[in-house]
Amino acid sequence: MCKVLINEVMLGKRSVGFECYSTENKDMVGLTAKQIKNALKEGNAVLGFQLDSSGQLAVDRDFCNNYMVKTGIGSLSPKFESDCIVNIMYTVVGKVGTEYEVVSSRFFHGMMAEEKIKTLYELRAINGIKIDNKGKIQMLYPAVKSSSTKEAASKPEIQTANIAG
């Protein structure tokens, strides 16, 4: 199992860590840059991050279009402001049947239909997927696998997303 980048936490202009979703425990965990760097060096997956050629922690822009930065209570803004016109980001963490399991920067955890995922992709408000030339959604990492419908029925805590679009 792995961790997935959701938000960065700032104290003033200084980064104090990151809020990541644990696919194993299905909850949020706080990690420092040092913890993430050590996990990556040990071969553990922390999706949304990579080590650059000099061994420094960097955002994996192939996986992560953008992410939110938390600077206070309820205060979220996009890390890469020129890339994003929304104030909430979603990250795909799995697929159950025809729906996608997502976690938002405001900690919503639920299911979304393919049409909503495609709309969020056009707005550059979703991470963890790419859409090919034929309009097919491609998951970007092997750590997240599609679940069967039986597994989905055993996860009652997952809600259906209700967003405009």
Salt bridges, closest charged atoms under 4 A:
GLU8 OE1 - LYS79 NZ 3.26
GLU19 OE2 - LYS70 NZ 3.07
ASP83 OD2 - ARG61 NH2 2.69
ASP83 OD2 - ARG124 NH2 3.93
GLU101 OE2 - LYS26 NZ 3.58
GLU101 OE2 - HIS109 NE2 2.60
GLU114 OE2 - LYS118 NZ 3.08
